């Protein structure tokens, strides 16, 4: 008890002594607590910046991004291959015109035997070929092409979702960088005020040069933070511009988005949704069906092929040297028939094609299994990250409140001469870090919710 009384007495005497010194030196104004940096709205964008919301950004990317355009072109190309496969169902019709000129009724030519007598001739006509049946092989080819075209359409959806995820993450990264830049600027202003006050006190022999050095170090650290924040903001704008499909860097005035609610509590439901709705998974199932249909078509190579053919035309008489009157009508010709091809042996080619197609189908089946496993893992990880991000919202707010309170006390104690500059510097550092954590937690959580929606196949 006596030690406590002595300590209180020493503290009172110290305060009285400090007050007497300050009364004798009126030219040195007592240091005031600098304003504590607070999380505020992002700084205004440069003049001429385009105002944009998250929905606007997503629509621009969907219309402008080259990857989406490329995916659409590949889907159209796959649909054209379906038409190519179906072309076998239709007759093949082509016209022909043939003619010959013979000098001196040529009987034989060097290098080969000819007809006993060659005359000037000309003929024209049409030829029609029609597949009657190949016992299902063309049907399997059409089915395989159709399934592949549907898979390419799912790839378009996948690409759209990937671009939307990039846009969302870049959008929130810009907002986060703007908020951190605001914090950095406020930190520089606050620490510069402390540095100026401590420097003035050192000139009046109230504080030592060590205090000035610590204050200047803190100011330099804040300036480094400001430089990094400015660089991060420009990098975020560059990433956002690229996500929107622009070749050059553009600046925007971004609107704040409301904080999403807490993620669902049951991850198994989310996994079922992802296995049902993820476009990559749907596309891979279609690729597997396409490969299986193709393998069946390669098996059907052993089946016979029946085709029908027909020809018709005219052979007008030209230059017959009086053997036949030119006044007679042009001779007509026409014929029809069928052709049945039955494969017997071709050096094991058909068997090898079938084996290759079966192995390709099995590979697609294993790709499907691997994709399902990865989707389950990614959904679970995205759900864990979203839950962690949601919990950080309240914790970082509490951390900031405590850091602000600690800094306010440290400033008061230092102003009264009850603590050293080290304590004040540590409180400033803790407050700055807490402010950055609280500022970024909101935008990190919004980005994590976008990532979770992407993993669920719900980011459309």
C-alpha positions in Angstrom: 0.0 0.0 0.0 2.8 2.4 0.8 4.4 1.7 -2.7 1.1 2.6 -4.4 0.8 5.8 -2.3 4.4 6.8 -3.2 3.7 6.0 -6.9 0.6 8.2 -6.9 2.5 10.9 -5.2 5.3 10.7 -7.8 2.8 10.8 -10.6 1.2 13.9 -9.2 4.5 15.7 -8.7 5.5 14.8 -12.3 2.3 16.3 -13.6 2.8 19.4 -11.6 6.4 19.7 -12.8 5.4 19.2 -16.4 2.7 21.9 -16.0 5.2 24.3 -14.6 7.5 23.8 -17.5 4.8 24.3 -20.0 3.7 27.5 -18.2 7.2 28.9 -18.4 7.4 28.2 -22.2 4.2 29.7 -23.8 5.7 29.7 -27.3 5.5 25.9 -27.4 1.9 24.9 -27.8 1.1 21.5 -26.3 0.7 18.7 -28.8 -2.8 17.9 -29.7 -4.1 14.4 -30.4 -4.1 14.1 -34.2 -7.3 12.9 -35.8 -7.5 9.1 -35.9 -7.9 7.8 -39.4 -11.3 6.3 -40.1 -12.7 4.1 -42.9 -14.5 6.4 -45.3 -15.9 6.2 -48.8 -13.4 5.6 -51.6 -11.8 8.8 -53.0 -13.5 10.3 -56.1 -12.2 8.9 -59.4 -10.4 11.2 -61.8 -12.5 13.6 -63.8 -14.1 12.1 -66.9 -14.2 8.6 -65.4 -17.1 6.5 -66.5 -19.7 5.7 -63.8 -20.3 2.0 -63.6 -22.1 -0.5 -61.4 -21.3 -4.2 -61.0 -24.2 -5.2 -63.2 -23.0 -2.7 -65.9 -19.5 -4.1 -65.7 -20.8 -7.6 -66.2 -22.9 -6.7 -69.2 -20.0 -4.9 -70.8 -17.7 -7.9 -70.4 -20.4 -10.3 -71.8 -20.7 -8.2 -74.9 -17.1 -7.3 -75.4 -14.7 -9.9 -74.0 -12.9 -11.8 -76.8 -12.9 -15.2 -74.9 -16.7 -15.1 -74.9 -16.8 -14.3 -78.6 -14.3 -17.1 -79.4 -16.4 -19.6 -77.4 -19.5 -18.6 -79.3 -17.6 -19.1 -82.6 -16.5 -22.6 -81.6 -20.0 -23.5 -80.6 -21.3 -22.3 -84.1 -18.5 -24.4 -85.7 -19.6 -27.5 -83.8 -23.2 -26.9 -84.9 -22.1 -26.7 -88.5 -20.5 -30.2 -88.1 -23.9 -31.5 -87.2 -25.2 -30.3 -90.5 -22.2 -32.0 -92.2 -23.0 -35.3 -90.6 -26.7 -35.1 -91.6 -25.7 -34.4 -95.2 -25.4 -38.1 -95.8 -29.2 -38.5 -95.4 -29.8 -36.3 -98.5 -29.2 -37.3 -102.2 -26.0 -36.2 -103.9 -26.8 -34.6 -107.2 -24.3 -33.2 -109.6 -24.2 -32.3 -113.3 -21.7 -33.4 -115.8 -20.6 -32.3 -119.3 -18.1 -34.3 -121.3 -16.8 -33.9 -124.8 -14.1 -35.2 -127.1 -12.5 -34.1 -130.4 -10.8 -36.6 -132.7 -8.6 -35.8 -135.6 -8.7 -38.2 -138.7 -10.8 -40.7 -136.8 -8.0 -41.7 -134.4 -7.7 -45.5 -133.8 -4.8 -45.8 -131.5 -2.6 -43.4 -129.5 0.9 -43.9 -128.1 1.1 -45.1 -124.5 -2.1 -47.1 -124.5 -4.9 -48.7 -126.5 -7.9 -46.7 -127.5 -11.4 -47.5 -128.9 -11.3 -48.8 -132.5 -12.7 -45.5 -133.7 -13.0 -42.2 -131.8 -15.5 -39.5 -133.1 -16.3 -36.0 -132.0 -18.6 -36.3 -129.1 -20.5 -34.2 -126.5 -22.8 -35.2 -123.7 -24.4 -33.6 -120.6 -26.6 -35.0 -117.8 -27.3 -35.4 -114.1 -26.1 -38.0 -111.6 -27.9 -38.8 -108.4 -26.5 -40.9 -105.5 -28.6 -41.7 -102.5 -27.6 -43.7 -99.4 -30.3 -46.2 -98.6 -28.9 -47.5 -95.4 -25.7 -48.1 -93.6 -27.4 -49.9 -90.7 -27.1 -47.0 -88.2 -23.6 -45.7 -88.6 -24.6 -42.3 -89.9 -27.2 -42.0 -87.2 -24.5 -42.5 -84.6 -22.3 -40.0 -86.3 -25.1 -37.4 -86.2 -25.8 -38.2 -82.6 -22.1 -37.8 -81.7 -21.9 -34.5 -83.5 -25.1 -33.2 -81.8 -23.8 -34.1 -78.3 -20.5 -32.4 -79.1 -22.3 -29.3 -80.3 -24.3 -29.2 -77.0 -21.1 -29.6 -75.1 -19.6 -26.6 -76.9 -22.7 -24.6 -75.9 -22.0 -25.5 -72.3 -18.4 -24.3 -72.8 -19.9 -20.9 -73.8 -21.7 -20.8 -70.5 -18.6 -21.8 -68.7 -16.6 -19.1 -70.3 -19.3 -16.5 -69.5 -19.1 -17.5 -65.8 -15.3 -17.4 -65.8 -15.4 -13.9 -67.2 -18.1 -12.8 -64.8 -16.0 -14.1 -61.9 -13.0 -12.1 -63.2 -15.1 -9.0 -63.5 -16.5 -9.3 -60.0 -13.1 -9.9 -58.4 -11.5 -7.0 -60.3 -14.4 -4.8 -59.4 -14.1 -5.5 -55.7 -10.3 -5.2 -56.0 -10.7 -1.6 -57.3 -13.0 -0.8 -54.4 -10.6 -2.3 -51.9 -7.7 -0.4 -53.4 -9.6 2.8 -53.3 -10.5 2.3 -49.6 -6.9 1.4 -48.7 -5.7 4.5 -50.6 -8.0 6.6 -48.4 -6.6 5.0 -45.3 -3.1 5.6 -46.4 -3.7 9.2 -47.2 -5.3 9.8 -43.8 -2.4 8.0 -42.1 0.1 10.2 -43.8 -1.8 13.3 -42.7 -2.1 12.1 -39.1 1.5 11.1 -38.8 2.8 14.2 -40.4 0.9 16.2 -37.8 2.5 14.2 -35.0 5.9 14.6 -36.6 5.5 18.4 -36.9 4.4 18.6 -33.2 7.2 16.5 -31.9 9.7 18.4 -34.0 8.4 21.7 -32.5 8.7 20.3 -29.0 12.2 19.1 -29.6 13.2 22.6 -30.7 11.8 23.9 -27.3 13.7 21.1 -25.4 10.6 19.4 -24.3 11.1 16.2 -26.4 14.3 14.6 -27.4 15.7 13.9 -30.9 14.8 10.2 -30.4 11.2 11.2 -30.4 11.6 13.1 -33.6 13.4 10.2 -35.2 10.6 7.8 -34.3 7.9 10.2 -35.5 9.7 10.6 -38.9 10.1 6.9 -39.2 6.4 6.5 -38.7 5.7 9.2 -41.3 8.0 7.5 -43.8 6.2 4.2 -43.3 2.9 5.9 -44.0 4.3 7.4 -47.1 5.5 4.0 -48.3 2.0 2.7 -47.6 0.5 5.5 -49.7 2.9 4.8 -52.6 2.0 1.1 -52.6 -1.8 1.9 -52.3 -1.5 4.3 -55.4 0.2 1.6 -57.4 -2.3 -1.1 -56.3 -5.2 1.1 -57.4 -3.7 1.6 -60.9 -3.0 -2.1 -61.2 -6.6 -2.9 -60.1 -8.0 -0.5 -62.8 -5.7 -2.3 -65.4 -7.1 -5.7 -64.3 -10.7 -4.4 -64.4 -10.2 -2.9 -67.9 -8.8 -6.2 -69.2 -11.7 -8.2 -67.6 -14.1 -5.9 -69.5 -12.4 -6.7 -72.8 -10.6 -3.3 -73.2 -7.1 -3.3 -74.6 -6.3 0.1 -72.9 -6.5 1.0 -69.2 -9.6 2.9 -68.2 -10.7 4.4 -65.0 -14.2 4.2 -63.6 -16.4 5.6 -60.8 -17.5 2.4 -59.1 -20.7 2.1 -57.0 -20.6 0.3 -53.7 -22.4 -3.0 -53.5 -24.4 -4.2 -50.5 -22.8 -6.7 -48.3 -24.2 -10.2 -49.1 -25.9 -12.2 -46.3 -24.1 -15.1 -44.6 -23.5 -18.2 -46.7 -25.8 -21.2 -46.3 -25.1 -23.4 -43.4 -25.4 -26.8 -45.2 -22.5 -27.5 -47.6 -23.9 -30.8 -48.8 -26.8 -29.0 -50.5 -24.4 -26.7 -52.2 -22.4 -29.7 -53.5 -25.6 -31.2 -54.9 -26.4 -28.0 -56.6 -22.9 -27.7 -58.1 -23.0 -31.3 -59.4 -26.3 -30.5 -61.1 -25.7 -27.0 -62.4 -22.0 -26.6 -63.2 -21.8 -26.1 -67.0 -18.3 -27.7 -67.1 -19.9 -30.9 -65.7 -22.8 -30.8 -68.0 -20.5 -30.3 -71.0 -18.2 -33.2 -69.9 -21.2 -35.5 -69.6 -22.2 -34.5 -73.2 -18.6 -35.1 -74.4 -18.8 -38.6 -72.8 -22.0 -39.3 -74.7 -20.5 -38.0 -77.9 -17.5 -40.3 -77.5 -19.7 -43.3 -76.8 -21.8 -42.6 -79.9 -18.7 -42.2 -82.0 -17.4 -45.5 -80.7 -20.7 -47.2 -81.7 -20.3 -45.6 -85.2 -16.8 -47.0 -85.5 -18.2 -50.5 -84.6 -20.8 -50.1 -87.4 -18.1 -49.9 -90.0 -18.4 -53.7 -90.3 -22.0 -53.3 -91.5 -22.9 -53.3 -95.2 -23.7 -50.1 -97.0 -26.5 -49.9 -99.6 -26.7 -47.0 -102.0 -28.8 -46.2 -105.1 -27.6 -44.3 -108.1 -29.2 -42.9 -111.2 -28.0 -41.0 -114.3 -29.8 -39.2 -117.2 -28.7 -36.9 -120.0 -28.3 -36.0 -123.7 -25.6 -36.9 -126.2 -26.2 -34.6 -129.2 -24.6 -35.6 -132.5 -21.6 -33.4 -133.4 -19.4 -33.7 -136.5 -20.2 -37.3 -137.6 -19.2 -36.7 -141.2 -22.5 -37.7 -142.8 -22.8 -41.0 -141.0 -25.8 -39.8 -139.2 -28.2 -36.9 -139.9 -27.8 -33.8 -137.8 -31.6 -33.3 -138.0 -32.4 -36.2 -135.8 -33.2 -35.5 -132.1 -30.3 -35.8 -129.7 -30.0 -39.3 -128.2 -31.0 -39.5 -124.6 -29.6 -41.9 -122.0 -30.8 -42.9 -118.5 -29.9 -45.6 -116.1 -30.5 -46.6 -112.5 -29.0 -49.2 -110.1 -27.9 -50.0 -106.6 -24.6 -50.8 -105.0 -24.1 -53.0 -101.9 -20.7 -52.9 -100.2 -19.9 -55.6 -97.7 -16.6 -55.2 -95.8 -14.6 -58.4 -95.5 -11.0 -57.6 -94.7 -9.0 -54.3 -94.7 -5.9 -55.0 -92.7 -7.6 -54.7 -89.3 -8.3 -51.0 -89.8 -11.9 -51.1 -88.7 -11.0 -53.1 -85.6 -8.3 -50.6 -84.7 -10.6 -47.6 -85.2 -13.2 -49.2 -82.9 -10.6 -49.9 -80.2 -9.3 -46.3 -80.4 -12.8 -44.9 -80.1 -13.5 -47.1 -77.1 -10.4 -45.9 -75.3 -11.3 -42.3 -76.1 -14.7 -42.8 -74.6 -13.2 -44.4 -71.5 -10.8 -41.4 -71.2 -13.8 -39.0 -71.3 -15.4 -41.1 -68.5 -12.3 -40.7 -66.3 -12.2 -37.0 -67.1 -15.8 -36.8 -65.9 -14.9 -38.5 -62.6 -12.0 -36.2 -62.0 -14.0 -33.1 -62.7 -16.7 -34.2 -60.3 -14.1 -34.7 -57.5 -12.5 -31.3 -58.2 -15.9 -29.6 -58.2 -16.8 -31.1 -54.8 -13.4 -30.0 -53.4 -13.7 -26.5 -54.9 -17.2 -26.0 -53.6 -16.2 -27.0 -50.1 -13.2 -24.7 -50.1 -15.2 -21.8 -51.5 -17.8 -22.3 -48.8 -15.1 -22.4 -46.0 -13.6 -19.2 -47.4 -17.0 -17.5 -47.5 -17.7 -18.5 -43.9 -14.3 -17.3 -42.8 -14.8 -14.0 -44.6 -18.2 -13.5 -43.0 -16.8 -14.0 -39.5 -14.0 -11.6 -40.3 -16.5 -8.8 -40.8 -17.4 -8.6 -37.1 -13.9 -9.4 -35.8 -12.1 -6.8 -37.8 -14.7 -4.2 -36.6 -14.0 -5.1 -33.0 -10.3 -5.0 -33.7 -10.6 -1.5 -35.2 -12.6 -0.3 -32.2 -10.0 -1.5 -29.8 -7.1 -0.2 -31.9 -8.8 3.3 -32.1 -9.3 3.3 -28.3 -5.7 2.2 -27.7 -4.3 4.9 -30.0 -6.4 7.6 -28.3 -5.1 6.5 -24.9 -1.5 6.3 -26.2 -1.7 9.8 -27.7 -3.1 11.2 -24.4 -0.4 9.5 -22.4 2.3 10.7 -24.7 1.0 14.2 -24.6 1.1 14.1 -20.8 4.6 12.7 -20.8 3.6 9.4 -19.3 4.8 7.2 -22.1 7.5 7.1 -24.7 7.3 7.5 -28.5 7.7 3.8 -28.9 4.3 3.1 -27.3 2.6 5.8 -29.5 4.3 4.3 -32.6 3.1 0.8 -31.8 -0.4 2.1 -31.3 -0.3 3.9 -34.6 0.9 0.8 -36.4 -1.8 -1.3 -34.8 -4.5 1.1 -35.7 -3.4 1.4 -39.3 -3.3 -2.3 -39.7 -6.7 -2.8 -38.1 -8.1 -0.1 -40.3 -6.8 -1.8 -43.4 -8.1 -5.2 -42.2 -11.5 -3.8 -41.5 -11.6 -2.0 -44.9 -10.6 -5.0 -46.9 -12.7 -7.5 -45.1 -15.9 -6.3 -46.7 -14.6 -6.4 -50.3 -12.8 -9.8 -49.7 -16.1 -11.3 -48.5 -18.0 -10.0 -51.5 -15.4 -11.5 -53.8 -15.6 -14.8 -51.9 -19.4 -14.9 -52.3 -18.9 -14.4 -56.1 -16.4 -17.3 -56.1 -18.9 -19.5 -54.2 -21.6 -18.6 -56.7 -19.2 -19.5 -59.5 -18.4 -22.9 -58.0 -22.2 -23.5 -57.7 -22.8 -22.7 -61.3 -25.0 -19.8 -60.2 -23.0 -16.9 -61.6 -24.9 -16.2 -64.8 
